[in-house]
Amino acid sequence: MKKRFIVGLLILSLFSTLVCGCGQPQQEKNPAADAGKDKVVRYNHGQEPETIDPALNTSTDGGTIAAAVFEGLTAVDMNDEIIPGVAESWDVTDDRKTYTFHLRKDAKWSDGQPVTAQDFAYAWQRALDPNTKAEYAYQLFYIQQAEEFNAGQAKAEDLGIKVVDDYTLEVRLNAPTPYFLRLTSFPTLMPVRQDVIEKNGDKWARKVETYIGNGPFKATEWVSKDHLKLVKNDQYWDKNRVKIDGIMITFIGDESTMLSSYEAGELDVIDSVPLTEVDRLKKESKDFKMIPLAGTYYYAFNTQKAPFDNVKVRKAFALAVDRTVIVDKIRKSGTPATAFVPPGVPDATPGKDFRSNGGDFFPVKADTAQAKKLLAEAGYPDGKGFPDVSLIYNSTEEHKIIAEAVLEMWKSNLGISNIKLSNMEWGVFIPTRQKGDFQIARDGWIGDYNDPMTFIDLFTTGNGNNDPQWSNAQFDQLVKKARLATDEKERMAILHEAEKLFLDEAIMCPIYFYTQNTMIKPYIKNLHVSPLGLTYFDRVEITK
Amino acid sequence: MFRYVAKRIGASLFTLWVIVTITFIIMHSIPGDPLTRDKQLPEAIRESIEEQYHLNDPLWKQYAYYFQGLAHGEMGPSMKYEGVTVNEIIAQGFPVSAQLGLAALLLMLLVGIPAGVISALRQNQWQDHAAMFFATLGVAIPNFVLATLLIYVFGVKLELLPTSRWVSWQSVILPAVALAMYPTAYIARLTRSSMVEVLGQDYIRAAWAKGLSRRTVLYKHALRNALVPIITYLGPLIAGLLTGSFVIEKIFAIPGLGQQFVLSISNRDYTTILGVTIFFAAFLIFMNLVVDLLYGVIDPRIHLEK
């Protein structure tokens, strides 16, 4: 009987599933059989970005695509140093406030048209135009009248952007901004095509036909929420640098699924892995890489609310955390955060970064004795009489296990056991934290640009991201001074002083510095992940 | 019949309006909004974006705007995905979810009903025990566990099928199996108990006594009547299967509507939440109507209109 056969088949298939599922992990087979034919990197970067319009994008995934399809005035090399992009060279006036960019004449859009200074002027003005709704418009606020224009208080003509001729662009800034040349390599400041955008409206960055760029790659196929295919752009002025035929970017959002897909040989690069798999991957696979990012995971103390309005309490809490345990045992990746500005953020002197010059403010292991002493001085010897407090975090497994571990450390090292964990859905958590409606809150910051300022100016009075709700006139003054400083050494010295001020006040408890947990097949060479989390493919080689 | 359908459609429109209104109210009363960001937006930028999406208007005005658009068949722009309308999100996601749902449905009907029938006919024999053992297992194992297992075995270890994504006909197999498991098991059990009950009825005994062939008794008299409770279950199930499953679509990275539905809520993508809700509700109402009409076809005892 047929039906009996079907039932038999069902039974058999279910049974075989159970049996096979318990097998031993085997050697990896079939190392990317089809990748070698046409040198395409198969790269997964999580959920499809909300937009890949360079002006509108705020995410690293969208930024990675924009950085492959477009090129700014400047670009970055393998060491994340600034190199010429569309601009061959530039002049800077002595007050460091006016930049004149000289554009190369052989830069072309993917449809063959030349890239001109007007393209940049249009792109920047567009990003600043309030009608564009660009959230990252503030990346351009360094330009004269830009902030006013964005708020509708100035005209486009007033902007400090001047097209001298087709290949010369003059930019006037409000203040010397030493990292301005870094910003010009950033997606928000990349050129876009006026004719294309005016013809297609906000749909231009939704279709590969109109998504015209001037970078090393161009888009040829896009299946929404599934994949975007980029191929080498033959019109790119430096096309000899590009050694691969293209990139297949897939949008698998689930970490376990991307790892399965990677292990099945369907992908060459994935840039996150499930935390629960990190231990196994570290042991089993040479492909596992921890790439440092310019970001810090921390707990914000609400400095306006008891008991954390007392600096001694805050310090005690920050000292009582064993950061090595979090990094090694709990999260299994990242590096212990001994201060706020992460490693890799440049300082005035090349070769040494801001962190190594600034030193450590918190121990990697808990300093229990000092923490207890401070807590006693604050009036809570051995945690006695400490009021009930709560720690809020947004509901993910990672935040939960870290919070539980930290709670345990505070309990055993400080003797405080009446701390409550309270998890919230993301959309509820963010406004709660921003309003300062908490005592301790999970927090994190990834730089908007690679300079200490993006980490330090958070804590100026009234800054929307000043989650500790801290306010200090001397600190505000220092940040202001740093913004106006023309000498880079002097500016960095001020920023070090400013960082020391809020770390001595322990307005937060830094936990770890972010790393991106990446799996890269050994035949993929020269993949560059910037500290801001953008992945660059223009120098990638496939060696097989 | 026609009057009945017209009446039902009228009632459905009212139901839909109630659903949209309740969703609108609940959606706006949960904390956070489409502009909730980890990094807070500068005030001026926030204001100009709110202006674009009418988010700074009073709620009743936003409600009116929404219905104004709806009257023209426009569900508005997504507040999360730049340059994409909700109509496009549904037009893109639904066919994918529907294809996967249909495959799962087919699998379920082809396996679940025969398994149930065989169990009922071979009551308490080994076929019955085996089928019911797996049916119990199928109901008990969560589909994400089975999905992960299937990916590991057929994708990673045996490399017979793609682990994920929606690229070829092979992509359908694993998610369809994972998606179909629970309803298949449930349908098998439902068919079995319904069939056992029907087989004990007098009219079946009469049919045997009349000397009808085994085929006629089983299929024409027994199975047809046993199908009524299954059809009841199928209506909402089909609506659920075709509009996509969040879990399965997420695990297999399938660009369907099920993922969008859940994501839009955590994104506070107001227009998408409403649009997908309306779509899902309308589909569900429609399927229930179809089921009610089918009763009349299958069971002559049921009359829709007196």
Boltz contact constraints between the chains, C-beta under 6 A:
constraints:
  - contact:
      token1: [A, 3]
      token2: [B, 114]
      max_distance: 6.0
  - contact:
      token1: [A, 3]
      token2: [B, 118]
      max_distance: 6.0
  - contact:
      token1: [A, 6]
      token2: [B, 114]
      max_distance: 6.0
  - contact:
      token1: [A, 7]
      token2: [B, 115]
      max_distance: 6.0
  - contact:
      token1: [A, 7]
      token2: [B, 118]
      max_distance: 6.0
  - contact:
      token1: [A, 7]
      token2: [B, 131]
      max_distance: 6.0
  - contact:
      token1: [A, 10]
      token2: [B, 111]
      max_distance: 6.0
  - contact:
      token1: [A, 11]
      token2: [B, 130]
      max_distance: 6.0
  - contact:
      token1: [A, 11]
      token2: [B, 134]
      max_distance: 6.0
  - contact:
      token1: [A, 14]
      token2: [B, 134]
      max_distance: 6.0
  - contact:
      token1: [A, 20]
      token2: [B, 153]
      max_distance: 6.0
  - contact:
      token1: [A, 21]
      token2: [B, 149]
      max_distance: 6.0
  - contact:
      token1: [A, 21]
      token2: [B, 153]
      max_distance: 6.0
  - contact:
      token1: [A, 50]
      token2: [B, 80]
      max_distance: 6.0
  - contact:
      token1: [A, 50]
      token2: [B, 81]
      max_distance: 6.0
  - contact:
      token1: [A, 51]
      token2: [B, 82]
      max_distance: 6.0
  - contact:
      token1: [A, 56]
      token2: [B, 82]
      max_distance: 6.0
  - contact:
      token1: [A, 130]
      token2: [B, 48]
      max_distance: 6.0
  - contact:
      token1: [A, 133]
      token2: [B, 49]
      max_distance: 6.0
  - contact:
      token1: [A, 133]
      token2: [B, 52]
      max_distance: 6.0
  - contact:
      token1: [A, 135]
      token2: [B, 41]
      max_distance: 6.0
  - contact:
      token1: [A, 135]
      token2: [B, 45]
      max_distance: 6.0
  - contact:
      token1: [A, 137]
      token2: [B, 45]
      max_distance: 6.0
  - contact:
      token1: [A, 138]
      token2: [B, 42]
      max_distance: 6.0
  - contact:
      token1: [A, 151]
      token2: [B, 44]
      max_distance: 6.0
  - contact:
      token1: [A, 202]
      token2: [B, 83]
      max_distance: 6.0
  - contact:
      token1: [A, 203]
      token2: [B, 83]
      max_distance: 6.0
  - contact:
      token1: [A, 206]
      token2: [B, 83]
      max_distance: 6.0
  - contact:
      token1: [A, 224]
      token2: [B, 92]
      max_distance: 6.0
  - contact:
      token1: [A, 225]
      token2: [B, 255]
      max_distance: 6.0
  - contact:
      token1: [A, 226]
      token2: [B, 166]
      max_distance: 6.0
  - contact:
      token1: [A, 226]
      token2: [B, 255]
      max_distance: 6.0
  - contact:
      token1: [A, 252]
      token2: [B, 164]
      max_distance: 6.0
  - contact:
      token1: [A, 252]
      token2: [B, 253]
      max_distance: 6.0
  - contact:
      token1: [A, 254]
      token2: [B, 250]
      max_distance: 6.0
  - contact:
      token1: [A, 254]
      token2: [B, 251]
      max_distance: 6.0
  - contact:
      token1: [A, 257]
      token2: [B, 164]
      max_distance: 6.0
  - contact:
      token1: [A, 257]
      token2: [B, 251]
      max_distance: 6.0
  - contact:
      token1: [A, 257]
      token2: [B, 253]
      max_distance: 6.0
  - contact:
      token1: [A, 260]
      token2: [B, 151]
      max_distance: 6.0
  - contact:
      token1: [A, 260]
      token2: [B, 155]
      max_distance: 6.0
  - contact:
      token1: [A, 260]
      token2: [B, 156]
      max_distance: 6.0
  - contact:
      token1: [A, 260]
      token2: [B, 163]
      max_distance: 6.0
  - contact:
      token1: [A, 261]
      token2: [B, 163]
      max_distance: 6.0
  - contact:
      token1: [A, 261]
      token2: [B, 164]
      max_distance: 6.0
  - contact:
      token1: [A, 263]
      token2: [B, 156]
      max_distance: 6.0
  - contact:
      token1: [A, 264]
      token2: [B, 155]
      max_distance: 6.0
  - contact:
      token1: [A, 264]
      token2: [B, 156]
      max_distance: 6.0
  - contact:
      token1: [A, 264]
      token2: [B, 159]
      max_distance: 6.0
  - contact:
      token1: [A, 264]
      token2: [B, 163]
      max_distance: 6.0
  - contact:
      token1: [A, 427]
      token2: [B, 32]
      max_distance: 6.0
  - contact:
      token1: [A, 427]
      token2: [B, 36]
      max_distance: 6.0
  - contact:
      token1: [A, 427]
      token2: [B, 268]
      max_distance: 6.0
  - contact:
      token1: [A, 428]
      token2: [B, 31]
      max_distance: 6.0
  - contact:
      token1: [A, 430]
      token2: [B, 36]
      max_distance: 6.0
  - contact:
      token1: [A, 431]
      token2: [B, 31]
      max_distance: 6.0
  - contact:
      token1: [A, 431]
      token2: [B, 32]
      max_distance: 6.0
  - contact:
      token1: [A, 434]
      token2: [B, 40]
      max_distance: 6.0
  - contact:
      token1: [A, 464]
      token2: [B, 40]
      max_distance: 6.0
  - contact:
      token1: [A, 465]
      token2: [B, 39]
      max_distance: 6.0
  - contact:
      token1: [A, 465]
      token2: [B, 40]
      max_distance: 6.0
